[in-house]
Amino acid sequence: MVDLEKFENSEGAAKSGCFFGSRHVQYALLFSVNLLAYSIRNILNVAVIAMISTAPPDENVPTYPEWSEKKNVMLSSFFWGYICLQIVAGQIAKNYGPKLFLTGAIFTCSTFSLLIPVLGARYGYEGVIACRIIQGLAQGFVYPSVHNLLSAWVPLVNRAKVASFVYAGSPLGTVIAMPIAGYLSDTTWGWPSAFYLYGVVGYMWCLLWFLIGSNSPQEHGKISAEELKYIQKGTSVEDRENVPTPWKEIFTSLPFWAILIANSGNIWGYWTLLTEISTYMDRILGFKIASNSVLSALPYFVQWILSLIMGPIADYLVVKKITTIRTSRKIFNSIGVFIPTIALVILMFVGPEYKILTVAIFVIAVGFNAAIYSGFNVNHIDIAPVHAGTLYGIGNTAATLCAIVAPLSVDGIAVATGYKETEKPLWNIVFAVAAVIYAVTGIFFDFAAAGEVQPWNNLKTSKEKHTKQAKEQKETITKTLWSTPCTVRSSFTGIIINFGIRAILNVAVISMISEDPPVESIPTYPEWADKKNIMLSSFLWGYVCLQIGAGQIAKNYGPKYFLAGAIFVGSLFTVLVPVFGARFGYQGDIGGDVARFPFPSVHNLLSSWTPIFTRTRIGGLVYAGGPIGNMLAMPITGAISASKAGWPTVFYLFGSIGIAWALAWIILGSNGPSSHRSISKEERDYIEAGQTIEAKKTRTPWKHIFTSMPFLAILVSHCGMNWGYWTLLTEIPSYLEKILGFKIASNSLLSALPYVVQFLLSFLMSNIANIIIERKMVTVGTCRKIFNSIGLFVPAVTLFAMNFVEGDQKQLIIFMLVVAVGFNAGTLNGYNVNHIDISPVHAGTLMGLTNTIANVYSMLTPIAVDGMKSLSGYEETDKSLWNIVFSVASVMYAVAGFFYCVFASGEVQAWDHLGVED
C-alpha cells in the first residue's frame, strides 16, 4: 500500500524521472485506444439514421428503410457481446498481462467494423447485429486491460489526473466519430465509408501498440532507472500474478458495491443520451443528419474538455490534503451524476421550439458527466490496485446490462404509452427515468464509497488475529448490562416534555384565533389570524440565541443544573402564555428564549454516559422523546382545546408537568457516571471503558471545527432537516384544516399520527443501526449516512410526490404525511448523533453550533409560508400554495442529504483533543 505522505516527501516525488518519459507514451497510447474503441462503438449511433433513410445521398449507397423498427435493437446489440467477457478479461489481464489481449481486442473490433456493410448487405440487419455482438465481445477486454495498465503505471498522486486524461479518450472518440460519420453518410461515399475508415485506423493502432506498448514499467525495455523508481514508489508493487482473487470479500465489500451501482446508473444515463440524442435532434428538433451529427457531438466535446480540467483539480485536492481520496471521489462523482440529473429534469419542461436551449441542456448533462472519471471510474484502483482490472470487469459487466436495456427501454416506453418518437411526452419519460437512475445511484456511491485500499486487496493478514479480535469484541458486547441509566431515562422524558411544550401552540393556535370558542368564557383572538405564522416562528427567535454558549457552559461546568433550569423556566413561561397573551396580545408568546440549553446539554450527557457501541441505540431512544412529545401533545391539545376547559388549560398542564420534571431531574440526574451516587462499579467501569473522553478541561478548537468538512456535513444536514421538519410540524394542522377540512379534534389526532409512526420507527432504526455497527457490517460513518439518507430522501420524495395528489384524496395525503414524517426518524441515527462520533469532547458545543444555525431555518419556515402567499397571491385554502411549500421543503431535504453523504465521517477527528489539559 502506498503512503501518500512518504511518497510526497521522497526524492522520487521531487524527481519524476523526466518531463516526458516512457510512462507518458503509455498514457498517450491508452488515451488513443479509448478514443478508438469509443469511435468504433459509436459511429452506428449516427450512421443508423442514414442506413434506414428513404433518401440516400447517392443511388449507389445502399439503404434499408425496412430496418427502421430494428434500429434500437441494432444499437443495443453491441452490448450483448460486451457483457460476456468483462470479468474473464479482467482476470486474464491481471494474470497474464494485458498487452496482447488489448491488441487482439482492437484488431478483432476493427475487422468487424470493415465487415458491417458487407454482412449487412448479405444477411440484412441480422448481419449488422452479428458484427456488433463480436465487436462487443472484443471490446470487453479494453477497459479491464486499461485499468490494469493504469494500476501498474500511474503513481497515486497522479491517479485522477492520468485516469481522467486516459478515459477522456472516450468522449473525444464520440466527438470525432459523430461528425465524421454524419459527414461521410451525407456524401456520395455514404455511411459504409465510416466503418471502413475506422477499421483501417484500428489496424494502424494495433501495430503501434504492439511495438511500443508494455504491461508494466518493469517489463519496459527503454524506461530509465530514475523513472522506474519514481513509478514504483507511488504504486502498489505486489506480485499480481500470484495473488488469488478474493471473490467472497469482493462481493461482500460495500465500497465495491458503491462502484458497481454508480457505474450501472451512469451507464444507463450515458447510453440513453449517447444512443438517443441523434434521434431526438432528428425527430423532435428537426435537424438534418449533417448538422445533427455535429450537434450530437458537441456535448462530448465539452465532456472531453471538462475531463481534462477536473482530473488535475481532483489530484490537487488529494495531494494538498484539502480532502481525503474518498471525499475527492465523492465530490466529483456527485458533480458527474447530479448535474446531469438536474439538467434532464429541466429538459422535460423545455419545448422543442427552444432549440438552442435544448442543445445547451444536452451539453451540460453530458459535459459535466466528465467528473465521474475522477469519481467511481478510478475508485477501483484506490480500493484494490492488485485486482483493479477484475473489479472493473465485474462492474462493467453489470453496467453493460443497463447499456443493453437503455436503448431498448425507449421502445418499451413507446409501446407502453402509445407515444411515437416524434412526440415530446415520450422523451419526457425517457429523460425522467434516466434522471432518477442517475440520482439514486449517485446517492448510494456518496454514502458507501471508500478511498482506502481494502484489506482483501492482498489477503496476507493473519486470520487467527482477526478471529481473536472478533471473539474479544463479542465477549465485551455480551457483557453489556443494557440497563439504561436513570440519567438517560430522565433525558428521554425531558426531551418529551421539551418537544411537547414546543408542539402545543401548533394546534392550540387554531383555537386561539377561532371565532367560535367551545364556551363563551374561553378567550379567543380572531384578530391574531394574520400573525399566526409569526407566533409559530417566535419560539425560535429566542431559541437560536445562546445555543453555542449553552454547549460551552454545559461542557465546562456540567449540564445537569443548566438542563434543569432550562426546563423549569421554559415550563414557567408556558404557564404564563395565556396570561401574557390576554395582557399584551400576540406579542406575549416568549417561551423559546429559555429552551436553548436542552439539546447541547443532552448531547454532553450522551457523550458521558454512552459507550461507542451502544451510542446509536441510546441516542435513538433519548431523541425518540421528540416525536413522542409531538405525538402526545397534539391530540391532548386538540381534545382540551375543543372542550369546555379550552386552549389555556393545555399550557397550564404542560407547564406544570415541566416544573415537576425539573425538580425530579435535580434529585436523580447526574453529569456523568463518575459523579453518580448509586451506580455500580461494574456498570461505571463498563461505560468508561467504552468512552474516548480522557481530559477534564479542553479549549474549544474553533478554527478546526469551522474548517472541518465532517462538522459542516452535520451542520448542513441539520439545517435542511429543520426546514423540512418545522415546515411539517407547524403547518400540518393548518393544511388538514384548510385543504382537507378536518375539525380541530380530529385534526390534532391526525396531526399526531405521523409522529406516532416516527416514534416507533426511531426505536426500530436505532436498534438496527446498533446491530450493524456492533457486527461491523459497515463502519460508523457509513451507518450514519445510510440512516440519514433514509431520514431525508424518503421525506424529500414523498413531499415532491404530494404535488401531484389532489385535495380530495384525503387518505392518500394522510398516508404520505405519515411516510414523510415517520421516516424522518432515520436522522436520529444519522447526523443527530454524529457530533458525538467525530468529537466526544466537544459534542455539546457542536450541537449548540448546529442547532443555532439550523434553528434560523426553523424560525424562517412559518414566516416563509406567509412570504410564499404574498409572492404567489395564493391563500392557505389554495392547494397551489401548499405545492410550493412542500416543493421547497423537498429540495432542502434533498440538498442536505446529498451534502451529508459526500462529507460526513464516523471517526473521531484529530482536533477533538487539541488544547487538552490532562
Buried (B, 14 or more C-beta within 10 A) or exposed (E): EBEBEEBBEBEBBEEBBEEEBBBBBBBBBBBBBBBBBBBBBBBBBBBBBBBBBEEBBEEEBEBBEEBBEBBBBBBBBBBBBBBBBBBBBBBBBBBEBBBBBBBEBBBBBBBBBBBBBBBBEEEBBBBBBBBBBBBBBBBBBBBBBBBBBBBBBBBBBBBBBBBBBBBBBBBBBBBBBBBBBBBBBBEEBBBBBBBBBBBEBBBEBBEEBEEBBBBBBEEBEEBEEBBBBBBBBBBBBBEBEEBEBBEEBBEEBBBBBBBBBBBBBBBBBBBBBBBBBBBBBBBBBEBEBBBBBBBBBBBBBBBBBBBBEBBBBBBBBBBEEEBBBBBBBBBBBBBBBBBBBBBBBBBBEBEBEEBEEBBBBBBBBBBBBBBBBBBBBBBBBBBBBBBBBBBBBBBBBBBBBBBBBBBBBBBEBBEEEEBEBEBBEBBBBBBBBBBBBBBBBBBBBBBBBBBEBBBBBBEEEEEEEEEEEEEEBEEBBEEBEEEBBBBBBBBBBBBBBBBBBBBBBBBBBBBBBBEEBBEEEBEBBEEBEEBBBBBBBBBBBBBBBBBBBBBBBBBBEBBBBBBBBBBBBBBBBBBBBBBBBEEEEBEBBBBBBBBBBBBBBBBBBBBBBBBBBBBBBBBBBBBBBBBBBBBBBBBBBBBBBBBEBBBBBBBBBBBBBBBBBBEBBBEBBBBBBEEBEEBEEEBBEBBBEBBBBEEEEBEBBEEBBEEBBBBBBBBBBBBBBBBBBBBBBBBBBBBBBBBBEBEBBBBBBBBBBBBBBBBBBBBEBBBBBBEBBBEEEBBBBBBBBBBBBBBBBBBBBBBBBBBEBEBEEBEEBBBBBBBBBBBBBBBBBBBBBBBBBBBBBBBBBBBBBBBBBBBBBBBBBBBBBBEBBEEEEBEBEBBEBBBBBBBBBBBBBBBBBBBBBBBBBBEBBEBBBBEBEE
